[in-house]
Amino acid sequence: MPLALAATRARDAIEEDELDRIFHALADRTRRALLRRLSGGPARVSDLAAPFAMSLNAVSKHIKVLEQAGLVARDVEGRVHTCTLAADRLRHIEHWLDYYRRFWGDTLEALADYVEGER
């Protein structure tokens, strides 16, 4: 296998792994709610946990999944943990969706051309 092809396949596999982590993180409504809250600015873990009927430890586990996906950065100062949204990671999803937007746009355009040609 040529070196360039091997490098492309390795890069594609890494991108797929990143998408898997991101989609896994977004698959849970609690994690999506945490991201929504963080879109308004950084917040302490205790503040993020307040609206949920679960322990601080459970919320922290959700945040850990978001961190592993690269969607959240955590800053620790003593006992205070502050989280920040890393929204740039969502571009991976945007690029993935762009492929399907083009696919459906082309497909619907072809269908429209076909239907109009039948008239």
Secondary structure, DSSP 8 states (H G I E B T S, - for coil): --HHHHHHHHHHHHHHHHHHHHHHHHTSHHHHHHHHHHTT--EEHHHHHTTSSS-HHHHHHHHHHHHHTTSEEEEEETTEEEEEE-GGGGHHHHHHHHHHHHHHHHHHHHHHHHHHHH-
